[in-house]
Amino acid sequence: AQKVTQAQTEISVVEKEDVTLDCVYETRDTTYYLFWYKQPPSGELVFLIRRNSFDEQNEISGRYSWNFQKSTSSFNFTITASQVVDSAVYFCALGRIKAAGNKLTFGGGTRVLVKP
Amino acid sequence: ETGVTQSPTHLIKTRGQQVTLRCSSQSGHNTVSWYQQALGQGPQFIFQYYREEENGRGNFPPRFSGLQFPNYSSELNVNALELDDSALYLCASRSTGSRTDTQYFGPGTRLTVL
């Protein structure tokens, strides 16, 4: 069975502070995908980043960066120099690598509130 | 914008009724998945359609059913609505077999069951 845990339910920061979101996952698959999605108040899930399990290189994309550690089954996400527009619920998700039927298993989400 | 559209935006039904939600996938995408998101929770996988057939299902009863059409658009049907069916229903599309293999979500349909 697959499981994703986001222990932080809500984080509140002041604009320009960095925000790190924690994600821990469980899976028996040897290869898989990990994702971060953002859900603003409008409700649409916005794709942010994807990481393959066989590539542990951590990267930075603009103000977003992530730290993937397969040994601890963690996939943490950082927003650098937060802005008010970053206020949203952020979901970590685990996906199976199959030709079809690769459902996403989501964590419970972390609400981020960026105050001006 | 992802190019995934859903209709209607909002819907109010009463217990016992039936509802149909619609999704138009992103151009070039051949796989559609449906998710249910209850208030304050993460999305839960309902099922997935590929080549007009269901090829993956989550822990949802048979009264949740779907269709995929030749143009890859999709419908989610829910019969005998219950109060707990009140949720945001999200549709996601992707291209099976592509290198990106990322699901892109629509804006959702918010269903309220009274």
Interface residues (C-beta under 8 A of the other chain):
Chain A: V4 Y33 F35 Y37 S42 G43 E44 L45 V46 F47 R50 F91 A93 G95 I97 A99 A100 G101 N102 K103 L104 T105 F106 G107 G108 G109
Chain B: T2 T31 S33 Y35 Q41 G42 P43 Q44 F45 Q48 Y50 N55 G56 G58 L88 L90 A92 T96 G97 T100 D101 T102 Q103 Y104 F105 G106 P107 G108 R110
